[in-house]
Amino acid sequence: MITPESIAEKLNHSIREMGFFPQKTYYENTAFLLGWKISNQEFELVYRQEGNALLICSLLTNKPRAGLSTILLPVLRLWETIKPSISEIHCLKAMIGQTGGPEACELRQKMVVFLQNQGASVYVDDNDQWIEIKR
């Protein structure tokens, strides 16, 4: 029987095969499990599986002047890796944040356009803007 836990285990197994070591990560200093964190010298990515979606909770780059494709490469590589092996996950989603100064907002908008050029769509849910890439 397929359960959310079995899907999450398949997801983390695929990520371990990519050479990462997913670690549970919690919201600030609480017991609320936010998701799983993977990182290397270039980025830190927090994700979780929610229903049939891979939800990107956070993406931080350690190279502040990197180009868009470099910043988004970990997310796109993860998606391309799990798409053929985990049929239960139908889409990749992330909330489009509204915080930060003008430079952060401009970079975020460029990231949205870049992802839309990769086939992503933008939608609003409960007054929050989201971006989604479907299979």
C-alpha positions as CSV (number, residue, x, y, z in Angstrom):
1,M,0.0,0.0,0.0
2,I,1.3,3.5,-0.9
3,T,1.3,5.9,2.0
4,P,2.7,9.4,2.4
5,E,5.5,7.9,4.5
6,S,6.4,5.4,1.8
7,I,6.5,8.2,-0.9
8,A,8.7,10.3,1.4
9,E,11.1,7.4,1.9
10,K,11.3,6.8,-1.8
11,L,12.0,10.5,-2.3
12,N,14.8,10.6,0.4
13,H,16.3,7.3,-1.1
14,S,16.5,9.0,-4.5
15,I,18.1,12.0,-3.0
16,R,20.7,9.8,-1.1
17,E,21.5,8.2,-4.5
18,M,22.3,11.7,-5.7
19,G,25.0,11.9,-3.0
20,F,23.1,13.9,-0.4
21,F,22.3,13.1,3.2
22,P,18.8,14.4,3.9
23,Q,18.4,15.6,7.5
24,K,15.2,16.5,9.3
25,T,14.8,20.2,9.8
26,Y,12.4,21.9,12.2
27,Y,10.8,25.3,12.2
28,E,13.0,27.5,14.3
29,N,13.3,26.0,17.8
30,T,10.1,24.1,17.8
31,A,9.1,20.5,17.4
32,F,7.3,21.3,14.1
33,L,9.0,19.3,11.3
34,L,9.4,21.6,8.4
35,G,10.9,19.0,6.0
36,W,14.3,17.7,5.0
37,K,17.5,19.6,4.3
38,I,20.2,18.9,1.9
39,S,23.3,21.0,1.3
40,N,26.7,21.3,-0.1
41,Q,29.2,24.1,-0.6
42,E,27.0,25.8,-3.2
43,F,23.4,25.7,-1.7
44,E,21.1,24.6,1.1
45,L,17.7,23.2,0.1
46,V,14.8,22.4,2.4
47,Y,11.9,20.3,0.9
48,R,9.1,18.1,1.9
49,Q,6.6,15.9,0.2
50,E,3.0,17.1,0.6
51,G,0.4,14.8,-1.0
52,N,1.5,14.4,-4.6
53,A,3.7,17.4,-4.6
54,L,7.4,18.0,-3.9
55,L,7.3,21.3,-2.0
56,I,10.4,23.5,-1.9
57,C,10.4,25.2,1.5
58,S,13.7,27.1,1.2
59,L,16.5,27.5,-1.2
60,L,19.6,29.4,-0.2
61,T,22.7,29.9,-2.3
62,N,26.2,30.2,-0.9
63,K,27.3,32.0,-4.0
64,P,25.5,35.4,-3.9
65,R,26.5,36.5,-7.3
66,A,25.7,33.3,-9.1
67,G,23.5,33.3,-12.2
68,L,19.9,32.2,-12.1
69,S,20.5,28.9,-13.7
70,T,23.2,28.1,-11.1
71,I,20.9,29.1,-8.2
72,L,18.0,27.0,-9.6
73,L,20.1,24.1,-10.8
74,P,19.7,22.1,-7.5
75,V,15.9,22.3,-7.7
76,L,15.7,21.5,-11.4
77,R,18.2,18.6,-11.0
78,L,16.3,17.2,-8.1
79,W,13.0,17.4,-10.1
80,E,14.5,15.7,-13.2
81,T,16.0,12.9,-11.0
82,I,12.8,12.1,-9.1
83,K,10.3,12.5,-12.0
84,P,11.0,9.2,-13.7
85,S,11.4,7.2,-10.5
86,I,8.6,8.4,-8.2
87,S,5.4,8.4,-10.2
88,E,3.4,9.4,-7.1
89,I,4.9,12.9,-7.1
90,H,3.1,14.9,-9.9
91,C,4.5,18.4,-9.4
92,L,7.1,20.6,-7.9
93,K,5.8,23.6,-6.0
94,A,7.2,26.6,-4.2
95,M,5.6,29.7,-2.6
96,I,6.8,32.9,-4.2
97,G,7.9,35.0,-1.3
98,Q,7.1,38.7,-0.9
99,T,9.9,39.7,1.6
100,G,13.2,41.5,1.1
101,G,14.3,44.7,-0.5
102,P,14.1,45.7,-4.1
103,E,17.1,43.6,-5.1
104,A,15.6,40.4,-3.6
105,C,12.3,41.1,-5.3
106,E,13.9,41.7,-8.6
107,L,15.9,38.5,-8.4
108,R,12.8,36.6,-7.3
109,Q,10.9,37.9,-10.3
110,K,13.7,36.8,-12.6
111,M,13.6,33.4,-11.1
112,V,9.9,33.1,-11.7
113,V,10.4,34.1,-15.4
114,F,13.2,31.6,-15.7
115,L,11.1,28.8,-14.3
116,Q,8.1,29.8,-16.5
117,N,10.4,29.4,-19.5
118,Q,11.1,25.9,-18.2
119,G,7.3,25.1,-18.2
120,A,6.2,26.3,-14.8
121,S,3.0,28.1,-14.1
122,V,2.1,30.7,-11.5
123,Y,-1.2,30.6,-9.5
124,V,-2.7,32.2,-6.4
125,D,-3.9,30.1,-3.4
126,D,-5.3,31.7,-0.3
127,N,-3.7,35.1,-1.3
128,D,-0.3,33.5,-1.7
129,Q,1.5,33.3,-5.0
130,W,2.9,29.9,-6.0
131,I,4.9,28.5,-8.8
132,E,4.4,24.9,-10.0
133,I,6.1,22.6,-12.5
134,K,4.0,19.6,-13.5
135,R,5.1,16.4,-15.1
